[in-house]
Amino acid sequence: MTTPTQRDLDALAEFDTPTICNALEVVAPERRAHGFNRKPLVCPFPGLKPVVAFARTATIRSREPQQRNAVDARALRLGYYEYIGRKPLPSLAVLQDVDGPDAGFGAFWGEVQTNVHKALGCVGTITDGSVRDIEQMAPGFFVLAGSIMPSHAHVHLVEFGGTVSVAGMIVSDGDLIHADRHGAVVIPHGIVSKIPEAASVIARKEKVLLDAAKSPGFGMAQLRDAFQRMDDIH
């Protein structure tokens, strides 16, 4: 399957994530009820533009100490960083916290990790774990997280490269993710080129209805007329 190009990613980034979800309902109606986060996530930087990037997946835990020896733990961490920086880029780190009810006990993400990841070509993270150092995070680094916490506790990597579930969103290595302050959604590679046109058609249809609703004297007659005109937009 052809990997989406940077031009494809830039075209998708022109739309917010709810609009991308709407377009997916048109292009791939079977995805109407899955592929996006099902639980709310915290967005510390809601003013950032949407990000579109390739998923790099990992699992973390923080409630209990690392069980690997120092040499093996270092090797795992360096392997993970190499994984984050591999092509295609940009990458987006999708980290599942596997501490169960204690998910988010300790923060993996903060000043150090955001700056290291950004330097490796990663544009942000989506995690059901916690984050900290909000003011010190790498500028422009996108974050959706389960919570904000003060300590990193015993946080450590468990493994990377597998399929994860974050806030109900199932993500595999290399999946294309669109995310903004509302949440995130997985976009199948094979339909990427169809999304911008579908999103534009939806926007044009919605504009007809919105313009009518904001006009003086709006009532049922104007509403019926707006729906009729919307049907003519393809």
JOKA-V431824 format. One record per backbone hydrogen bond with DSSP energy under -0.5 kcal/mol. NH is the residue of the N-H (numbers start at 0). CO is the residue of the C=O. E is the energy in kcal/mol with one decimal. If there is no record, write none. Layout:
BEGIN
nh=NH co=CO e=E
nh=NH co=CO e=E
END
This chain:
BEGIN
nh=8 co=4 e=-2.2
nh=9 co=5 e=-2.7
nh=10 co=6 e=-2.1
nh=11 co=7 e=-2.0
nh=12 co=8 e=-2.0
nh=13 co=10 e=-0.9
nh=14 co=11 e=-1.8
nh=19 co=15 e=-1.8
nh=20 co=16 e=-2.5
nh=21 co=17 e=-2.1
nh=22 co=18 e=-2.5
nh=23 co=19 e=-2.4
nh=24 co=20 e=-1.6
nh=25 co=21 e=-0.9
nh=25 co=22 e=-0.7
nh=26 co=22 e=-2.8
nh=27 co=23 e=-3.0
nh=30 co=27 e=-2.7
nh=31 co=28 e=-1.6
nh=33 co=30 e=-1.3
nh=36 co=183 e=-1.4
nh=37 co=166 e=-3.3
nh=38 co=166 e=-1.4
nh=41 co=144 e=-3.9
nh=43 co=41 e=-0.6
nh=45 co=42 e=-0.5
nh=47 co=44 e=-1.8
nh=50 co=178 e=-2.6
nh=52 co=176 e=-1.9
nh=53 co=89 e=-2.6
nh=54 co=174 e=-3.4
nh=55 co=91 e=-2.4
nh=57 co=93 e=-1.7
nh=58 co=158 e=-2.5
nh=59 co=95 e=-2.4
nh=60 co=155 e=-1.9
nh=72 co=68 e=-2.7
nh=73 co=69 e=-2.2
nh=74 co=70 e=-2.1
nh=75 co=71 e=-2.3
nh=76 co=72 e=-2.2
nh=77 co=73 e=-2.6
nh=78 co=74 e=-2.3
nh=79 co=75 e=-2.2
nh=80 co=76 e=-2.2
nh=81 co=77 e=-2.2
nh=82 co=78 e=-2.0
nh=83 co=79 e=-2.5
nh=84 co=80 e=-1.8
nh=85 co=82 e=-1.0
nh=89 co=120 e=-0.6
nh=90 co=120 e=-2.0
nh=91 co=53 e=-2.2
nh=92 co=123 e=-2.3
nh=93 co=55 e=-2.9
nh=93 co=91 e=-0.5
nh=94 co=92 e=-0.7
nh=94 co=125 e=-1.9
nh=95 co=57 e=-2.5
nh=95 co=93 e=-0.5
nh=96 co=94 e=-0.5
nh=97 co=59 e=-2.8
nh=97 co=95 e=-0.6
nh=101 co=98 e=-2.0
nh=102 co=99 e=-2.3
nh=104 co=101 e=-1.8
nh=106 co=150 e=-2.5
nh=107 co=129 e=-0.9
nh=108 co=129 e=-1.0
nh=113 co=109 e=-1.9
nh=114 co=110 e=-1.5
nh=115 co=111 e=-2.5
nh=116 co=112 e=-2.7
nh=117 co=113 e=-2.2
nh=118 co=114 e=-1.9
nh=119 co=115 e=-1.0
nh=119 co=116 e=-0.7
nh=120 co=117 e=-1.7
nh=121 co=116 e=-2.4
nh=122 co=90 e=-2.7
nh=124 co=141 e=-2.4
nh=125 co=92 e=-2.5
nh=126 co=143 e=-2.3
nh=127 co=94 e=-1.2
nh=129 co=105 e=-0.6
nh=130 co=146 e=-1.5
nh=131 co=108 e=-1.9
nh=135 co=132 e=-0.9
nh=136 co=132 e=-0.9
nh=136 co=133 e=-0.8
nh=140 co=137 e=-2.0
nh=141 co=122 e=-2.5
nh=141 co=139 e=-0.5
nh=143 co=124 e=-1.8
nh=144 co=41 e=-2.5
nh=145 co=128 e=-2.0
nh=146 co=128 e=-1.2
nh=148 co=130 e=-2.2
nh=153 co=61 e=-1.8
nh=154 co=151 e=-2.7
nh=155 co=60 e=-2.2
nh=157 co=58 e=-2.9
nh=158 co=58 e=-0.9
nh=160 co=56 e=-2.7
nh=163 co=170 e=-2.8
nh=165 co=168 e=-2.4
nh=166 co=164 e=-0.5
nh=168 co=165 e=-2.1
nh=169 co=167 e=-0.6
nh=170 co=163 e=-2.7
nh=170 co=168 e=-0.5
nh=173 co=54 e=-2.7
nh=174 co=171 e=-2.2
nh=175 co=186 e=-0.6
nh=176 co=52 e=-3.0
nh=176 co=174 e=-0.5
nh=177 co=184 e=-2.5
nh=178 co=50 e=-2.4
nh=179 co=182 e=-2.3
nh=182 co=179 e=-1.0
nh=184 co=177 e=-2.2
nh=185 co=34 e=-2.6
nh=186 co=175 e=-2.9
nh=187 co=185 e=-0.6
nh=190 co=187 e=-1.6
nh=191 co=188 e=-1.2
nh=193 co=190 e=-1.3
nh=194 co=190 e=-0.9
nh=194 co=191 e=-1.0
nh=195 co=191 e=-0.6
nh=197 co=193 e=-1.7
nh=198 co=194 e=-2.8
nh=199 co=195 e=-2.2
nh=200 co=196 e=-2.3
nh=201 co=197 e=-2.1
nh=202 co=198 e=-2.3
nh=203 co=199 e=-2.2
nh=204 co=200 e=-2.3
nh=205 co=201 e=-2.7
nh=206 co=202 e=-2.0
nh=207 co=203 e=-1.4
nh=208 co=204 e=-1.4
nh=209 co=205 e=-2.9
nh=210 co=206 e=-3.0
nh=211 co=207 e=-1.8
nh=212 co=208 e=-2.5
nh=213 co=209 e=-1.7
nh=214 co=211 e=-1.2
nh=217 co=214 e=-1.1
nh=222 co=218 e=-2.1
nh=223 co=219 e=-2.7
nh=224 co=220 e=-2.0
nh=225 co=221 e=-2.3
nh=226 co=222 e=-2.2
nh=227 co=223 e=-1.9
nh=228 co=224 e=-2.3
nh=229 co=225 e=-2.2
nh=230 co=226 e=-1.6
nh=231 co=227 e=-0.6
nh=231 co=228 e=-0.8
nh=232 co=229 e=-1.6
nh=233 co=231 e=-0.6
END
